[in-house]
Amino acid sequence: MLVPVLIPLVVAGCTGKDGKINLPGRADTTGAADAATKLAAALSAKDLSTIAFSGGAIGAADHFKSLIEPLGSAKLTAKVSGDPTVKGDQSSSTIAMSWQLPGAVKPWTYDVTAKFAKSGKTWEPVWASSLVEPDLTDRSGLELTHTQADRGDILGDDGKPLVTLRIVERVGIDKTRVSATQATKSAAELADLLDINSKNYVSLVKASGAKAFVPAIVFRKDDPQIPAKSKIAKIKGAAMLEGHQMLGPSKDFAAPILGTVGEATKEIIDKSKGTIAAGDQVGLSGLELRYDKQLSGTPDISVSIEPASTASSSSSSSSAPSASASPSPSAGSSASPSAAPTKVLFHQKAVAGKDLKISLDPQLQSTAEDILSASGPASALVAIKPSTGQVVAAAVNDQADGQDLATYGQYPPGSTFKIIDSLALIRKGVKPDDTMACPATTTVDGRKFKNDLDYPSSAVGDISFRTAFANSCNTAFIGQREKVDSDDLNAAGASLGFGTDYDVGFPAYFGSIPKPASQTERAAEMIGQGKVLGSPLSMATVAASVQAGHTVIPSLVEGGPTVKSKGAPLTSSEAAQLRSLMHSVVTEGTGSGLQSLQPPTVIAKTGTAEYGTDTPPKTHAWMVGARGDLAVAVFVNDGDTGAGTAGPLLKKFLLQG
């Protein structure tokens, strides 16, 4: 009987990366898949310079760049989809293309078929325009149009626009009308005429494109400072063009709060991660920046295929980078009569931005700004409705240099802080008619503290808590520091809306009461100096909370964040005692200048805070008050006293408000 002998069959072959054995004559799927993955990675990088194309195709990488150039900064993600199809030395793979176009809500997606040819052991892609988009040919190109939607307005409390499109005049150099050399010379002449920085403007004109209109300054249509057209005409290449821009009622109207709208900077574009295109008008500061997404809406975006003659000469109608396609190899000649018409590949319809309504009262805001315009130093005024917490005015003057001192300024609040001291003392059982010592001076760890120069001598000695508060006796409040500590003050502040951060939907500084590092800092803390800081908004909030009888959290934006107080609620007794003390300021103390505003009852507190290293030191002047459903804080950066400097401004506002 014969016993069969098993002889092993030895087959020559190699193992692919996926573990599969590629036998002689069997399709090289692993190599084809690797080549497709490498191509997809290069497409995602928008750089095909590292790819060797079949047949040594010359200029494929450059042609690819010219085809995608109209898409600007759009981000491409290319991924191989499925396994390759291999037939001998030819293969094909499906690559899923996903473009994130600036401003597009959804990506533009489609598949392309990448073909490969094997050269020796290497798979090389075959170049074709259809590798960018299936319908592209060598006689067509892409075109992108990006048109911003109508921007939403910012509305006042009456529902009427505060910030809206307004007619403007743009004065600048039109480089299409003059040579580059003349444009530079004219830029310097125009800068001198407009009294702007000549060096900066000349540099801007030099850096701009050969066909650009380069604005030097933008005027409102009715601005009295607009130069005469005859003067502009004398400068070669200078022009005045009418346009529209999102602007407030006037140049200064609530400017730090409302913010500005302008062309997106490179930093903004990069930070947007593809949602903002070059040339887009965006919010640059204030509420325009915070609520830019809501106000901007979504742009109208189209990607289309254009015949070569059109693609090489047309330009986008948008504010995006040039949407004309770079010439393909045959773009220099006229398109064939049979060239395909425009084909839209992607379209996003514009959705207009939504209006933003805020609580500013146009009349009160204008009144506040008019009153502050007479104040020489940087000044701010904030007015709040105690019943609702709505901010109805937040004004600064020109000397504030565009800074938001009203809601975000940070300064020692001086004796207006004694309202917080008083709540802390009341919670320790001190009554308005209790007696406390008010010496002319008091020394703490070697530092002498005294009262203001105009402090009445009749109110020195053993006086009531009410008298000490009404006349703002510094030494009396410093003398009470053993009864209340920094924690007590922070708790009292929180009950009055001070010292606790809230996101209220707009820039807001609520003040801070840091732990004192020494006894002198502890003494200074009791009179609102040292490390204690507040803003006009925070002090108006304190006055509003006293007037309302509960913690008021200021609001400005309709539909803004819902905020709950973090402080212990005021009791009716606490609120009544605080109102009584603040009314005494008007009837018998430093706020007597407000007596004529009654009725209704007026409550107030003055404050002065020393700062700087001058001798004598400079002082911030404060005054807060409330009358009816209006609580107000006035701050003057450099003043004599709260009563003498800030008081008259507050009085004028309450009279007209």
Secondary structure, DSSP 8 states (H G I E B T S, - for coil): -------------EE-TTS-EE-TTS--HHHHHHHHHHHHHHHHTT--TT---GGG-TTHHHHHHHHHGGGTT-EEEEEEEEEEEEETTEEEEEEEEEEE-TT-SS-EEEEEEEEEEEETTEEEE---GGGT-TT--TTEEEEEEEE------EE-TTS-EEEEEEEEEEEEEETTSS-HHHHHHHHHHHHHHHTS-HHHHHHHHHHS-TT-EEEEEEEETT-TT---HHHHHTSTTEEEEEEEEEE-SSSSTTHHHH--EEE--HHHHHHTTTSS-TT-EEE-SHHHHHTHHHHH-B-EEEEEEEEHHHHTT---SSSSS-------TTTTS---TT----EEEEEE--B----EEB---HHHHHHHHHHHTT-SS-EEEEEE-TTT-BEEEEEE-GGGTT--HHHH--B--GGGGHHHHHHHHHHTT--TT-EEEE-SEEEETTEEEE--TT--GGG-EEEEHHHHHHHT-HHHHHHTTTTS-HHHHHHHHHHTT-S-----SS-----B----SSHHHHHHHTTT-TT-BB-HHHHHHHHHHHHHTS----B-BTT-------S----HHHHHHHHHHHHHHHHHSTTGGGGGG-SS-EEEEEEEEEESS-SS-EEEEEEEEEESS-EEEEEESS-S-IIIIIHHHHHHHHHH-
